[in-house]
Amino acid sequence: MLKGRHLIDPQDFTVEELEEIFQLAEEIIRSPEDFTHLCDGKVLGSLFFEPSTRTRLSFEAAMNRLGGRVIGFSEPGSSSVTKGENLPDTIRTVAAYTDIIAMRHPKEGAPKYSSLFCDVPLINAGDGGHQHPTQTLTDLLTIKVAKGNFSNLTIGLCGDLKFGRTVHSLIKAMSRYDNIRFILISPNELQTPEYIKTEILDKKSLDYVEVERLEEVIDKLDILYMTRVQKERFFNEADYIRLKDSYILDNAKLKLAKSDLIILHPLPRVNEISMEVDSDPRAWYFRQAKYGMFVRMALIAKLLGVK
């Protein structure tokens, strides 16, 4: 069903198609040794026009664990881009050498544009502040493993909800499931953009509230998705000082939470989750990072059509 497709936006795939990916990812999690030769002879082009740790390495680890090989670059300085080569020519050339491409680019829309010139499946590995669909797949797989389904959940999104692309993508993705409630936790300066509220939440008549303090609502959450509050986003330093500790998750705040809460974070973190939380069984963010590799393994296999 997915063979030969591009993945540019999380909405490119239907709920049924996503479930197909998650089912394969869960099979891989249960028995990874059964998939070590699934992509023998296949080559992934890893094109990262800006720095990345988790996304790039998880794509490369995914292909290696499937038995395939990886070629590419981790920053544009080591490519012919420095000689003035245009993006379509780079894509056409790499597509001639590979079976599938994962691409990160600082310019919004670059992967979509590149897909017009690409004869092999192209995966958007992040384009500026726009989309990061495989992070959304990672988040969804983690929720599915932890909770068993995507319905009847209260999701708290905390921190920078204005500029956080992973937050916006997760809201869009989870809005397609039944009986989802969102609690949007942020300072006024970093509230969820109006277009997300009007085009997604209001348009679909979804249940949501906006609050400033995590402590007020943490006891209601099934999922807490943390993001970093950045000092540079505030015009008034006094407001930042007043609010910054409200968005640091520590053991004291967790005492108020449900025993089956799961804590997610797209990483990297700075100080928004205290390291003392890492040993709490409700901390899923490092498992989430590992599931990112498994879901990319499943995605690569599905787009290549290998069995």
N, C-alpha and C positions, 0 to 999 in steps of 0.2 A: 504493500500500500504506500510506503514511504520511499521506495527505491528511486534514486535520481533527483529527489526534491532538495531545494535549498531551505535553510532555516535562518530567517532574517529577524522575524518578530515572533514573540511567544504565541501570538494569535494565529500564526501561519498554520498550525495544526489544530485539528478538532479535538474535543475531549476524548473521543474514541481513539484517535491516533496517538494522543499522549499516553493513554492507558496501555496501548501496545508497547510503547517504549518502556513504561514503568514495569510492566510484567517481565520484559526481558531483563531489565536492570535488576529486579529482585531475584531472577534465576541466576544471574551472574554473582550476586552477593552470596547466595546460598552455595554455589558450586563454581567458583572462578576457574578452577583447573579444567573444567569442561569447555572453556572458551579460548584457550591459549593459542589455538591455531585457526580461529575463525577468520582472521584477515591475513592469512599467509599470502605473500605476494602482493599485498596492497600497500600503497604509499599515501601517507598524509602530508599535505603541504601546510606547514605551520607558519603563518605570515603574521607577525606581530610588529605593527608599526609604532607601538608604544610599549613601555615596560609592563610586565605582568609576572606574577609568581604563581599563584594557584591556578589561574585559568590556563596559562600556557603549559605548565608542567602537568596538569591533570589531563589535558588533551594528548600530550605526548606520552604520558604514562598509559592512558587508555589505549592508544594505538599499539604501543609496545606490548601491553598485556594481551592484546588480541592477536599477536603474532605478526603485525604489520611493521612497517618502517616509517620513519619521519624525516623529512627534509624541510628546510626553511630558514628563517632568521628570527631573532628575538628583538631586533631593533633595526630601523630602516638604514642606519649608517653602514650596515654590512651588505646592502643590496644595491642594485643599479638605480634605485630611487635617487641616490646621491649624484648620479650622472644626469639626472633629469628625465628618467624614464617615466612615462605616464602610467596611471593606475590600470587602465584597460590592458596595456601591453604587458605589465607585470603579471596580471591575472591570466591572460591568455598563455603566457609562457609557462607559468607554474602549473596550470591545468594540463599542459601537454606532458608534464613529467609525473603527475600524481593522479590518484583516483578520487580524492576528496580534499577539500581545503578548509582549514579553520583560520579565520582572519579577525584580528583586532586592529582598529584604526581610530585615531583621535577625532576624525571628522564625522559628524552625524550624517548618516545616509550612505557612507562610503561602501559598506558591504552590499547594500541594496543595489547601488550603481554597479558594483563589481560583478554581481550575479548576472547582469545582462550580457557579460562577455565571457562567462564561465561555463565550460562544457561538462564540468563535474559538479557534484553537490558542494555547495558553499555554506559554511556555518558561520554566522555572526558571533564572534567571541567578544563583542563589545564595541560600540561605536560612539565615542564621546559620552555625553550625558543622555544618550537616546535609549538604546536597547541593550540588554544583556540576556538573551533568551536561555542560554545554557545555565546561567545562575538561577533563573526561574525554574527550569527543569530540576536543578539540584534541590531547590527549596521544596518543590512539590514532592519529589521522591522522598525527602526526609520526613515530610509531614505524613506521607502515606505509610512509611515504615513505622513511624512512631505512633500514629493514631489509627491506622488501619483503613482510613477513608478520608474524603475531603469535605464531608457534609457535617452540619450541626456543630460548628466550631466557632469559638470567639477568639479572634486574632487581634493582639495588641501590636501595633507598629510604633516604635519609640525612637525619638531622636530627630534627625534631619529628614523630615518627610517632604520638604520642598524640593531639594536637589537630588535626593536619593533615587537613582534609576531602578535599583532593585526593589525598592518599596513600591514604586508605581507599577512595575511589571507584575509583582506579586498580587497587588490589589486587582489588576485586570484579570490575572489567571484565576484567582480564587472566586471572583465574582461570577464565574460560570457554574459554580456548584451550589447545592441547596442549603438553605438556612445558615448562611455565613453572616456573622456579625463582626464589624470592625470597630476597634477602639483606637483612635488616632491620638498619640501622646507626643506632644511637641510644644515648644515655646511658640508664641504667636508669630514670631519672626520666621519660623521654619514650618508653618502649617502646610498640609497637603494642598497642592495647587488646585485652583478652582476648576480647571478642566477635568481633573480626575474626579472631583466631587460631582460635577454636573453631567459629564459624559459617561461616567461609569456608575458611581454610587447612587446618585439621584435618578438617573435614567432607568436603572434596573430596580429602583425602589429598595435598595439594600439598607439594612439597619446599621447605622454608624453614629458614633459620638466623637467629639473632639474635646480633649482635656489637656491640662498642662502638667499634672503631676502623676508620676507612675504609681506612687503609693496609694492613690485614690482608687485604682482600678485593677491592680495586679492580682487581687484575689478572684477576679472574674474571668481570668484568661486561661485558655487552653494552650495557646501559642503566644510567645513573646518574641518578636522580631526586633532585635536591637540594631541601631545604627549610631554612628558617631555624630555628636553635636560639635560643630566647628566654631571656634571662637571668632574666626574671621567673617562669619555670616552675620554677626551682630553689629549694628550701628552704635549701640550704647554698651560699653564694657560693663557698666553697673548691672544691666539686665542679664548679661552672660554670667556674671559672678553670682547673681541672685538665683539663677536657674540651673547652673551647670551640675550641681550635685544631685539634682532631681533625676538626672539621666545617667547616673552611675549605678549599675546594678551590683549589689553586694549581698552578703548573707543576711543582713538585717532586713532588707526589703524582701528577700526570698522567704522569710519566715511567714510573710503574709500570703504567699502564693499557694496554689493547689499542689498536691503531692504529685500529680501527673502532668504538670506544666512541662512544656518543652521550650527551651531557650535556643533561638537561632540567631545567627549573625553572618552576613556575607563575607566578613573579614576583608582586610586586616582590621583588628581593633586597636585602639590607642589606650584609653582608660575607661571606656564606657561600660565594660564588664570587668569587675575586680577579679584578679587572678585567684582569689579565694573561692570563687564560684566554680572554677574549672573542675573541682573534685565532686561537685554536686551531681547526682545522677540525672538531674533535669537539664544539665548543660549538654546540648547536642551539637554545638557549633563545630567541633573538630570532627565528629562523625559526619556532620553535614558536608564538610570539605572532602571527606573520603567518598561519600556518596556522589559527589560531583564527578569523580573519576568513573564510578560505575555507570552513572546515567549517560556520560559521554561515550563510554564503551557501547552501551545499548544504542545510542543515537547513531554513532558511526556505522554500526552493524546494520541498522535499519535503512539508513540512507544508501549504503552500498548494496543492500539486498543480499547479503551473505547469510548462509544458514549453517 
